[in-house]
Amino acid sequence: MTVPLPEPTPTDCLGVLIAAYDYKMGSCFRCPRKGTRVTSFGEISSAEGVTPLYACRECVQELLTMHDRQMERMDTPLRMIQLPRSPRGAEAT
């Protein structure tokens, strides 16, 4: 009986982010891979309805890298958003 080998655990930031997605078997919307592990990566909405998009691990990595490069080109610092909090001891109404 053969035991499948565990996948290596990524240690770099991008690898950890990519590994955090939930994958299932399917087809990638971006490349011709079919019957491969894909993750939900957004959707396209139109008057006819919503089409979910699934991407394979390699395409997820490429899309995240493209996003990072675009953010660097924009030279816009990321903003932290602080959500309002209820004062301590205040009960929710």
For each residue, the residues with C-beta under 8 A, 3 or more apart:
1:
2:
3:
4:
5:
6:
7:
8:
9: 19
10: 14 15 16 18 19
11: 15 16
12: 15 16
13: 16 17
14: 10 17 18 61 64 65
15: 10 11 12 18 19
16: 10 11 12 13 19 20
17: 13 14 20 64
18: 10 14 15 21 57 60 61 64
19: 9 10 15 16
20: 16 17
21: 18 39 40 60
22: 39 40
23: 37 38 39 57
24: 37 38 39
25: 35 36 37 38
26: 35 36 37 38 54
27: 33 34 35 36 38 54
28: 31 32 33 34 36 38 54 55 56 59
29: 41 53 54 55
30: 55 56 59 62 63
31: 28 56 58 59
32: 28
33: 27 28 36 38 56
34: 27 28
35: 25 26 27
36: 25 26 27 28 33 56
37: 23 24 25 26 56 57
38: 23 24 25 26 27 28 33 54 55 56
39: 21 22 23 24 54 55 57 60
40: 21 22 52 53 54
41: 29 53 54 55 59 60 63
42: 52 53
43: 50 51 52 53
44: 50 51 53
45: 49 50 51
46: 49 50 51
47:
48:
49: 45 46
50: 43 44 45 46
51: 43 44 45 46
52: 40 42 43
53: 29 40 41 42 43 44
54: 26 27 28 29 38 39 40 41
55: 28 29 30 38 39 41 59 60 63
56: 28 30 31 33 36 37 38 59 60
57: 18 23 37 39 60 61
58: 31 61 62
59: 28 30 31 41 55 56 62 63
60: 18 21 39 41 55 56 57 63 64
61: 14 18 57 58 64 65
62: 30 58 59 65 66
63: 30 41 55 59 60 66 67
64: 14 17 18 60 61 67 68
65: 14 61 62 68 69
66: 62 63 69 70
67: 63 64 70 71
68: 64 65 71 72
69: 65 66 72 73
70: 66 67 73 74
71: 67 68 74 76 78
72: 68 69 75
73: 69 70
74: 70 71
75: 72
76: 71
77:
78: 71
79:
80:
81:
82:
83:
84:
85:
86: 90 92
87: 90
88:
89:
90: 86 87
91:
92: 86
93:
